[in-house]
Amino acid sequence: MLPGRISTESASRRGESRGDDLPSNFFDQKEGEEPPPKKQKPAAPVEKPSFEVSGGLAEEGNRYKGRLLKWNEPPDLRPPSEKWRLYIFKDGVPMEGKEPYMLRATAYMFGRDRGVVDIPTDHPTCSQQHAVLCHRLVHMKKVDENGLVSTTRANRPYLLDLDSVNGTFLNGKRIESSRYVELKSKDIIKFGTSSREYVLMNELEAPDE
């Protein structure tokens, strides 16, 4: 057999034994030349981790009894440090058979959806989830008789309208939606056009039962 043919067959066998990772012109190169570089496959893009909360997860975490709540608890929510009562009046007269609510929990929701609210307001102008009364830890500044300023912490009651259609009223004035408003003893709260009045009282100032 001719030497050239033997060389070609041997080269072919060598290529087969080395696999398909060699370039097709590997055995055509001249002696002393560097082999052509291998073609690099493009690297697959690396997906970066995401630490954001998905909308579905956030929505699922804010449900109660299968209903999506319109209110998220603020981080400074605290149990009340004082005893508060909420009296219900209608046309300026205490509602018969309605005992005052003893406010001991951190928050109370008002509205027509009895499946989720704490204090139902059945008037048709009230929203399903109308408003929230909650207690928050706040920093308060005090100035003494010498003009020195000090800071103290206190749990204070706040009212929040949950973007209701017909509004929440504090002492006759409609409050801004989605904004906490601090409450004081003897404040009067109304929802929509309902004639019911909810009067907040500190137990130290509340009338004797």
N, C-alpha and C positions, 0 to 999 in steps of 0.2 A: 504494500500500500504506500501511497505517496506520503512523505513526511508532512506536507501541508494538511492533508486530510486528517492524518492522525492528530495533528495539533488542533484542528478545528473541532473534531469530535471530543477531544479531551477538554477543550475549553468549554464546549457545550455541557459536558458532564459536570465540570466544575461549577458552571453557572447554576445547573439544576440542584447540585448539592448545597450551594450557598443560599438557595431560595430566591424569591423575587424582589429582595430588598436592594439588589444591585441595579444601577442604571443600565439601560439597554445597550449603550455604547461603551460599557466598561472594558470589554476586550478589544475594542478598536483603538484604544489609546496607545500612543507611542511610549517606548521605554523611557523612563525618567520623568514622565509627565505626572502631575498630581491628578488623582481621580476627581471627576466632577463632583461638586457637592450634591448631597441628597436634597430633594425638595422637601421642605418642611410643611407639614399640614398646619393650617391655621388653628390656633388654640381656641377651644370652645370658650365662649364668654363665661366668666365666673359670676354667678348671681350673688349679690351682696345681701347680707342678712338685713331684714327690716324689723325694727323694734316698735313700729307704730301699731296702735290698736286698730283692728279692722272695724268698719262700720257695723258689721253684723255682730261682732263680739261686744262692742260698746252698747249696741241696742239690746242685746240679750241680757247684759248685766244690769240694765235699768228697767227691768220688768218686774211686775208684782201680780201674781195670780193670772199670768198670761197677758196682762195689759201693759202697754208701754207707758211709763211714767214721764210726765213733763218736767219733773224736778229732779235735780241731782243734789245730793247732800253736800254742803260745803265742808271743807276740811276742818273748820273751826267750830263745827256743831258740837254742842255740849249739853248735858242735862241742866235744867234750871237750878241755880244756886239759891233761889228764893221760891216761895210758894205763890203761885198765881191762879186766879180763877177767871173763867169766861162766862159772863151772864148773858142771857138771851132775852131781849125785849122786843115787843111788837107794838107799834104805835105808842111808844113811850111807857108801856106797861110790861112788867115781867110776864113772860109766857107761862101760863098755868100748866103745871105738871112738868115743866122743864127745869131740872136741877142744874146749877152751874157746873161747867166742866172744870175739874181739878187738873190743871196743866202740870203734869209730872214728867211727861216724856220729852224727848228732845225736839220733836216736831209734830205738827198736826196739819193735815191737808183738808181743805174745804172744797166742796163741789157736789154735783148731782150723781156721780158714779159711786154708788154705795158699795161696789165691789172693791174699791181701793181707798176711798176717802175715810178720814177719821171723824169728821164732823159734817154730816150731810146738809146740803142747802138745796132744798127741793124746788125752789122757784124756777120757772122756765127760762128766766133771763140769766140764770147762773150757768156757767160752763161745767162740763163733766169733771174736770180738774181745774178749779177756779183760782185758788190761792193757797199759800202755806204760811203758817205761823210757826216759827222755830226759835230756838235759843242758841246764840253764838257767843263765843269767847272773844271779847274785844279788849283793846288797850285804851284806857282812859287817862287823860291828863288832868291833874288837879293843881291848882295854884293856892298856896296857903296865904295867910295874912301878911307874910313878909315878902310875898312875890316869888317864892321858890316853887318851881314846877316839879311835880313828881308824877310817875306813871304807875297806874295800878291796872290789874286785870279784873274783869267782871263778866258774868254771863248776862246778856241782855236779850229781851224778846224782839224779834224782827218779823215784819210782814212782807210777803213777796207775792205780787200778782203774776199768775202763770199765763200771760198773754190772753187773758179772758176777753171775750167779745164785748161785754157790757161793763167791764171795769170793776175795780175794787176801790172803795171809798174809805178814807180815814178822816174822821171828824168833819165830814161833809165835803171833802175835797178828793177828787180822783187821784190815785197815786200812779206813778209811772210804772209800766209793765217791766218785768224782768229786772227789777232793781229793789234791793232790800231797803226797807224803811224801818228805823228803830221805833219801837212802841214804848209808851209810858202808861203808868197806871191811870185808869179812868178814860183811856182812849176808846172811841166808838168806831166800830168797823161795820161796813155794809157791803153787800155784794149785788151787782147788777141793780135792778130796780126793786128788789125785794124790800119789804117794809121791816124786815127783821133787823135788829141792831145787836151787835155782839160787843159787850162792854168788858174790857180787860181790867182786872183789878188785882193789885197786890194784896195778899191776904192780911197784911198789916193794916190796910185801909178798907178792907171789905167789911160790909155790914154783918152783924152777928146773925146767924141762922136761927 
